Amino acid sequence: MLALFRTNQFMANILLLLYAVIVRGSAFLQSDTAVLSQPGIFSKLLYQWIPPDSMEGFVAATILIFIQAVIINLLVGKNRIANEISLLPGMFYVLLSSAFSDFLYLSPLILANTFYIIVLMELFSTYRKYSAAGAIFNIGLWAGVASLFYSSYLFLFVLGMAGLSIFRSFKLKEQLMAISGLLTPYILTGTCFFLMDNFSEFWQEQMKSNFGFFDLKGTPDLIFYIKMGLTGLMLLTFIFSYNNYTKKKNIQQQKYINVLFTGLLLSALSFLFQANIYLEHLLILVPAGGILLSFNFQNARPPIAESIHLLLLIGLLVLQFSFYW
């Protein structure tokens, strides 16, 4: 199956939609009432139109995952981060975004991951540019919008600052641009709620209810520990593969990879301050994780990569259909 995605033909991205339907198919056959991590104000407004656990929600989530995967392929290809241009980064983004049944709903994290990818695009575009005021402002802007869907995505602003420090000599004027971008969606949204005489709802739902210290919810069972074990194994794979990722890469590519690792680290720290965390919070690791995992399969021998992917796909589908056993 991997051979289908080892192409650089843009139109072949349509295969990602079929792949997304396959790996997310259990949502259309069996679903429970969604139990989601604390949504931001924008997510709550959207859920008034599309309930996250409705059929419309599953369809919207699948289409959104597909669009995000296409953008990731464009991001990796345009910046030449991988050894070869292919659809594998997007494919593994789809796979990780659909790995567990907890990920199949139209969750706040799926919505916010759209802006995570956009922040990476804006950040990577600043490399070796003397003037990048627009991109720097947009990094703060999209980080702010993402956090209004799910507050943990405030880490994107920190990632943007760290990434700019990696790519360029980061000046105070540029830092103020980024801060202005971050505050803009909050000011505009707060003003709208104020004009509707409902600012207290904005303050309560977005500012007060979204923060807590290590506020993990749910009752762990065997399936939970299996999922956490698989996540830990994936993160260890990334750590021990770092030298392979950066080997024979130029300085620019190495810096891009360092930004992806910084994103993984900062997103993991979000577990410390996010309120009402359920397992789908792990989706915060997926944008960087999908790209890095694709590198492992690109570097592996094709027969081995095919076998591991098949086993991984079967294992994740078994976990998704755990309601049958």
VEXLUMVEX-662016 format. One record per residue (C-alpha): x negated, y, z negated; residue in three letters. Coordinates in pm, whole numbers, plus 50000, padded with zeros to 5 digits. Each point is the difference from the previous one (the first is absolute). Layout:
N
     x     y     z resn
     X     Y     Z  ala
...
***
This chain:
325
     x     y     z resn
 50000 50000 50000  met
 49715 50242 49924  leu
 49896 49979 50365  ala
 50317 50191 50093  leu
 49884 50296 49793  phe
 49636 50002 50116  arg
 50081 50252 50272  thr
 49968 50375 50037  asn
 50305 50040 50226  gln
 50230 50254 49836  phe
 50319 49843 50136  met
 49908 49678 49823  ala
 50093 50176 49676  asn
 50356 49883 50067  ile
 49878 49659 49881  leu
 49965 50155 49655  leu
 50375 50054 49986  leu
 50062 49631 50068  leu
 49737 49908 49741  tyr
 50165 50232 49746  ala
 50338 49837 50057  val
 49845 49655 49947  ile
 49814 50080 49677  val
 50290 50202 49859  arg
 50272 49762 50116  gly
 50086 49868 49653  ser
 50150 50340 49913  ala
 50268 49947 50263  phe
 50088 49653 49871  leu
 49999 50051 49624  gln
 49956 50305 49781  ser
 50061 50106 49644  asp
 50090 50340 49863  thr
 49692 50221 50034  ala
 49803 50067 49683  val
 49760 50275 50102  leu
 49730 50205 49836  ser
 50098 50354 49903  gln
 50089 50183 50324  pro
 49920 50364 50065  gly
 50261 50263 50074  ile
 49977 49957 50380  phe
 50049 49622 49971  ser
 50309 50047 49783  lys
 50148 50240 50253  leu
 49935 49751 50282  leu
 50158 49716 49802  tyr
 50329 50190 49999  gln
 50009 49931 50376  trp
 49817 49667 50026  ile
 50004 49772 49693  pro
 49659 49831 49972  pro
 50143 49647 49971  asp
 50262 50033 50276  ser
 49970 49847 50346  met
 49940 50351 50134  glu
 49722 50040 49744  gly
 49830 49678 50111  phe
 50021 50103 50366  val
 49869 50350 49924  ala
 49712 49856 49796  ala
 49904 49759 50279  thr
 50001 50274 50264  ile
 49803 50232 49773  leu
 49739 49732 49931  ile
 49966 49946 50376  phe
 49951 50374 50065  ile
 49742 50022 49721  gln
 49812 49703 50147  ala
 49982 50168 50341  val
 49864 50318 49842  ile
 49739 49797 49810  ile
 49884 49842 50326  asn
 49967 50348 50150  leu
 49810 50118 49691  leu
 49750 49713 50006  val
 49958 50007 50378  gly
 49957 50376 50033  lys
 49735 50015 49729  asn
 49823 49678 50109  arg
 50000 49864 49646  ile
 50017 49633 50102  ala
 49752 49799 50206  asn
 50263 49957 50270  glu
 50317 50185 50093  ile
 50296 49771 49942  ser
 50344 49980 49841  leu
 49871 49803 49701  leu
 49998 50295 49753  pro
 50368 50063 50065  gly
 50080 49630 49994  met
 49844 49952 49659  phe
 50168 50317 49877  tyr
 50335 49841 50096  val
 49900 49672 49834  leu
 49897 50161 49670  leu
 50301 50235 50001  ser
 50224 49692 50027  ser
 49801 49760 49786  ala
 50238 49970 49705  phe
 50378 50012 49978  ser
 49962 50308 49775  asp
 49858 50189 50301  phe
 50292 49942 50237  leu
 50232 50274 49875  tyr
 49996 50360 50119  leu
 49791 50090 49698  ser
 49859 50345 49913  pro
 49650 49865 50069  leu
 50084 49894 50356  ile
 50130 50351 50062  leu
 49695 50163 49838  ala
 49750 49778 50185  asn
 50093 50185 50320  thr
 49839 50311 49854  phe
 49705 49803 49861  tyr
 49912 49906 50359  ile
 50050 50359 50119  ile
 49768 50126 49725  val
 49732 49755 50119  leu
 50043 50128 50356  met
 49965 50362 49892  glu
 49706 49916 49775  leu
 49809 49807 50268  phe
 50057 50284 50248  ser
 49792 50239 49784  thr
 49676 49809 50051  tyr
 49730 50223 50152  arg
 50243 50287 50061  lys
 49879 50344 49898  tyr
 50354 50135 49975  ser
 50270 49760 49878  ala
 50234 50232 49811  ala
 50317 49851 50150  gly
 49904 49641 49922  ala
 49894 50090 49645  ile
 50330 50177 49933  phe
 50187 49704 50149  asn
 49820 49755 49770  ile
 50145 50181 49700  gly
 50338 50045 50170  leu
 50052 49633 50088  trp
 49869 49886 49662  ala
 50265 50221 49839  gly
 50276 49866 50227  val
 49894 49640 49925  ala
 50013 50064 49625  ser
 50357 50130 50034  leu
 50091 49653 50125  phe
 49789 49825 49732  tyr
 49808 50203 49746  ser
 49693 49771 49986  ser
 49907 50125 50347  tyr
 49860 50312 49838  leu
 49683 49790 50011  phe
 49988 50085 50372  leu
 49902 50354 49909  phe
 49708 49869 49794  val
 49910 49765 50285  leu
 50008 50294 50240  gly
 49767 50202 49778  met
 49763 49705 49961  ala
 50008 49926 50371  gly
 49929 50361 50096  leu
 49703 49996 49764  ser
 49873 49687 50178  ile
 50047 50148 50348  phe
 49894 50362 49960  arg
 49874 50276 49776  ser
 50326 50070 49820  phe
 50040 50371 49921  lys
 50218 50171 49740  leu
 50207 50166 50274  lys
 50080 49660 50150  glu
 50092 49861 49658  gln
 50250 50282 49957  leu
 50145 49918 50343  met
 50056 49641 49895  ala
 50159 50106 49669  ile
 50228 50239 50190  ser
 50106 49713 50225  gly
 50076 49778 49699  leu
 50213 50264 49827  leu
 50197 50097 50311  thr
 50248 49705 50006  pro
 50053 50031 49623  tyr
 50071 50372 50023  ile
 50235 49961 50296  leu
 50186 49704 49848  thr
 50023 50164 49658  gly
 50133 50318 50162  thr
 50270 49806 50187  cys
 50117 49832 49680  phe
 49988 50335 49818  phe
 50218 50166 50266  leu
 50247 49713 49960  met
 49995 50067 49625  asp
 49855 49654 49943  asn
 49637 50064 49912  phe
 50034 49798 49678  ser
 50063 49685 50210  glu
 49684 50062 50201  phe
 49797 50054 49684  trp
 50141 49694 49827  gln
 49992 49758 50294  glu
 49668 50102 50152  gln
 49792 50134 49712  met
 50117 49835 49678  lys
 50129 49657 50099  ser
 49709 49899 50222  asn
 49714 49989 49754  phe
 49921 49745 49732  gly
 49697 49818 49866  phe
 49958 49643 50131  phe
 50379 49972 50020  asp
 50031 49650 50147  leu
 50352 49854 50036  lys
 50138 49656 50068  gly
 49948 49658 49845  thr
 49693 49813 50132  pro
 50059 49648 50131  asp
 49796 49748 50199  leu
 50076 50173 50333  ile
 49888 50333 49852  phe
 49664 49858 49892  tyr
 49949 49837 50341  ile
 50061 50334 50171  lys
 49765 50184 49765  met
 49736 49732 50051  gly
 50023 50037 50377  leu
 49969 50378 49966  thr
 49694 49964 49778  gly
 49842 49756 50245  leu
 50058 50245 50284  met
 49834 50284 49808  leu
 49701 49780 49915  leu
 49972 49910 50369  thr
 49976 50369 50086  phe
 49734 50064 49738  ile
 49778 49709 50105  phe
 50049 50084 50369  ser
 49883 50362 49968  tyr
 49654 49931 50143  asn
 50151 49819 50299  asn
 50237 50291 50060  tyr
 49718 50255 50013  thr
 49735 49785 50170  lys
 49902 50128 50346  lys
 50232 50299 49955  lys
 49890 50358 50057  asn
 50018 50262 49724  ile
 50338 50129 50112  gln
 50160 49653 49993  gln
 49843 49926 49660  gln
 50153 50318 49862  lys
 50343 49904 50130  tyr
 49969 49662 49828  ile
 49888 50169 49677  asn
 50315 50214 50011  val
 50214 49685 50034  leu
 49831 49849 49693  phe
 50050 50326 49811  thr
 50368 49981 50090  gly
 50022 49648 49856  leu
 49834 50109 49676  leu
 50213 50311 49952  leu
 50325 49821 50088  ser
 49920 49730 49744  ala
 49964 50270 49733  leu
 50360 50105 50068  ser
 50113 49701 49791  phe
 49893 50202 49695  leu
 50240 50294 50036  phe
 50296 49889 50213  gln
 50331 49942 49821  ala
 50217 49689 50049  asn
 49756 49788 50198  ile
 50124 49684 50167  tyr
 49805 49763 50222  leu
 50072 50198 50317  glu
 49759 50265 49865  his
 49729 49781 50158  leu
 50105 50146 50335  leu
 49783 50297 49910  ile
 49696 49781 50081  leu
 50121 49899 50346  val
 49894 50282 50239  pro
 49631 49969 49913  ala
 50030 49626 49930  gly
 50151 49917 50339  gly
 49715 50172 50186  ile
 49727 49837 49790  leu
 50157 49653 50022  leu
 50007 50027 50379  ser
 49621 50049 49995  phe
 49956 49664 49826  asn
 50195 49823 50273  phe
 49823 50189 50279  gln
 49662 49894 49858  asn
 50099 49635 49951  ala
 49971 49735 50270  arg
 50331 49985 50196  pro
 50092 49639 49905  pro
 49935 50069 49631  ile
 50189 50330 50014  ala
 50298 49833 50168  glu
 50013 49723 49739  ser
 49975 50237 49703  ile
 50265 50229 50146  his
 50236 49708 50056  leu
 49953 49876 49644  leu
 50046 50351 49865  leu
 50315 50053 50204  leu
 50151 49667 49892  ile
 49913 50064 49635  gly
 50158 50344 49997  leu
 50315 49874 50172  leu
 50027 49724 49738  val
 49981 50267 49727  leu
 50261 50213 50175  gln
 50241 49706 50025  phe
 49943 49905 49636  ser
 50375 50056 49937  phe
 50054 49660 50172  tyr
 49781 49819 49751  trp
***
